[in-house]
Amino acid sequence: MNTFARFFKFSSSVLLLSSVVGTTQAGTGYDDAFLAFENQDYATALTLTLPLAQQSDVEAMTLLGRVYDEGFNQPKEAFSWFKKAAELGNAQAQVELAELFDAGEGVSQDTEQAVSWYERAAQQGHEEAQLALALHYLEDLEDIATAIEYFQQAAEQGNSTAQYRLGLLYLGDTGIPNDNLKAWVYFSLAAEHVTEAAQARDVLELEMSNIQLKQATLQLKQWQSSR
């Protein structure tokens, strides 16, 4: 898996379980398999997950793909299982599949396919997919307006990286109008988890008047109270 994908991968079970199509056919077996995966006991995870995946359990298919990819460094095997689960609508599998297309691991590199699968996951509200799409549109496709839309979707779900990147965009260096108030708000939202965001907010404050800071603080409170 490429560095970008690993950097933004969520390690908690919440994301893996959040976009499920169908039901787990053996809950306890899946839970044990996931625990083994989290503990890096990949052999046990494989043994427990494979029978479930073979019964078309989409959660198990997705987990099995991760076992092959992250545990055994077998992206071709992972690709096969991610694709099956992705085609059944599992958002996490769609993201995993997109990452393989992005990196050209287990399959020929294909940015168009990567974007397509990210889009399917993003439509289901998957914030990792929204962030990946925002970066693709910003850096590869040079479509800033669409990038902002996806950054905002991820930011509204609390994604600190998306909030930080929006702050940078609103500094006005990428062709969109400068808006120090919005930049300050987004930097403030991301500051707890992104050190660079806290630093950028503090530097920006030196350029803002007291009135602007009061307005920005009000906007921040309105954002926080609406979510």
Buried (B, 14 or more C-beta within 10 A) or exposed (E): BEEEBEEBBBEEBEBBBBBBBBEBBBEEBBEBBBBBBEEEBBEBBBEBBBBBBEEEBBBBBBBBBBBBBBBEEBBEBBBBBBBBBBBBBBBBBBBBBBBBBBBBBBBEEBBEBBBBBBBBBBEBBBBBBBBBBBBBBBEEEEEBEBBBBBBBBBBBBEBBBBBBBBBBBBBEEEEBEEBBBBBBBBBBBBBEBBEEBBEBBEEBBEEBEEEBBEBBBEBBEEBEEEE
